[in-house]
Amino acid sequence: MLREQLAEWGWKEEGGGVGWGGVGRVVYFPRVVKVADVVSILKSNNHNGFPVIDSKSGETLVIGLMLRSHLLVLLQSKVDFQHSPLPSDSRGGSLPIRHNFSEFVKPASSKGLSIHDIHLGPDDLEMYIDLALHL
């Protein structure tokens, strides 16, 4: 199912990997991802967008796209870090707004945040982020 969804978006499978126009492999995040994994992926490639996937009833679905710049804001603020690798429970009503729109806007005279601008301690790297809350 994941491959079919990505194909609908124009992704092509070539050389054993799934990539945009055959240029490279798709790098994606699960809905709930370990902070250390986000940091590692952002340091190891220059992709600007990442599909976010979730598995429900044995089916893997693309639930959205997360931009590099938004991931950097989430890493820098740390307010969305959680100890649990389980999805956040939003059934009890709406979650409080923890970010201001301006945090996600890059000044025209700036290159924006870089993963090298983010300083996380060992405890931070062991935390998780539920990306579905930001799609």
N, C-alpha and C positions, 0 to 999 in steps of 0.2 A: 504494500500500500504506500509506503514512504516513497519508493521509486516512482510510482505512478503520479503521486502528488508533485514531486519535484519535476517530473517530465512535463506536467501541465504548466509549470512555471518557466519552462524552457531549458531546464537542466538536461544534459545529455550524458549517457553512460559510455565511456570510452576507456580502453586500456585497463579494465578491471575496477576503475573508480568512477564515481559520479562527479561531474564537474560542469561548470558553466561553460558551454560551448566547447567542452573537451580540454579546457585550459588547465584544470587542476581538480583535486579532490574536494568534495564538499566537506567543510568542517562545520559541525553542528553541535548544539548543546542540548542536553536533556532539560526537561522543565525545571527540575531542581538540580543545581550543579554546585560542586564544591568550589569554593573561592580559589583554591590552589590550581584547579583545572582551568578556570577562566584565565588566570594570570599566565599560566603556561601556554595556552593556546594564543593569547594575544601577543606574547613575546615571540612565538615561533612562526608567525605568519603575518601578512599585511592585509588580510581580508577586512573589508569594512562592514560586512553583513553576515549574519549567521542564522540559519534556520533553527528554530527551537522545536523539539519534538516531545511528544508525550505518548505513552502507551496506555490504552484503555481497552479492556476486554480482549486482550491479546492482539490488538491492532495498534500499529505505530502510525501516528499522524503528525504532520507538520502543523503546529498551532500558531506559528507566527515567525517573525523575523526580528532579530535583535541587532541593532547597529553597534559597531565598535565604540563610537562616541558615547552611547548610552551605557554600555557596560562599564566604561571608564568612570562615568559619573557615579554609578552604583558602587563601584569599588572604592572610589575616593570618599564617598559619604559614609559608608559602612552601616547606615541605618537599616538596611534591608537584610543584613546578615542574620542567619538563624542557626541554632545548634542542630536542629533536626534535618535529616535528609528527606523528610516527608513533605509533600506539598502543603502550603499554608491553607488553613481552612477559612474560606471567605463566605461560607454558607450562612454564618451568623449575622450577615448584614454587610454593609460596605466597610472597607478598610480605611483607616485615616490616611489623608493625603500627606505623604512624607517628603515630597519634592516639589520645588517651585519650578514652573515651566522654564524660567530663565537659566536654571542649572544645566539644561540640555541645549542651550543656544551658544554657539561658538562666536566670540567677537570677530568681526570682519578683519581686524588687524592681527589676529592670532592664528596659529596653527592648531589650536585646541590642545586638549590634554593628550599626553602620551602615556603608555603603560609605565614608562620610566619615571613619570612624575608621581606615581602612586606608591605610597610607603605603607606596607602592611607587615604586621608582626606575625610570628609563628602561630599565635592563637587565631588571628584573623584568617589565615590560610586554611585552617581546619573547619571553618564555618561553611555554610551553604547559602545560596540565594535561590528563591523561587522566581524564575524569570517570567512566569505566566502573569504575574502581577504588573508587569511593565510592558506587555505587548499591546 
